[in-house]
Amino acid sequence: MDNTVTTPTLNGSLAEIVSKLSVLMDSFWIYIVLALAAVVVVWGAYVGIRIAIAHKNEEKINARDMVKNLIIGIVIIFVVAMGAPLLIEGLSAWVGIGA
């Protein structure tokens, strides 16, 4: 079976998908970042209030765990936010449509 017929079609389809994904990320990127920042601010305020009103040791321990989870979440969001455009650029270079 000759793969020369299916290969250009597959590469063309992949190139089209990657280019559309890149355009989509470029158009929505600022809104995604703003939404994630808003979530972090609201959750940080909630955790801060929980720490401020914690009176028992058990409540303080739970509040500290929430702070740890908040910091881990911020790191994960940052890694994903920085990694998504790099992944799309890597796909573009792999397919051969980007510079």
ABEGO torsion letter per residue (X at the ends): XBAAAAAAAAAAAAAAAAAAAAAAAAAAAAAAAAAAAAAAAAAAAAAAAAAAABABAAAAAAAAAAAAAAAAAAAAAAAAAAAAAAAAAAAAAAAGABX
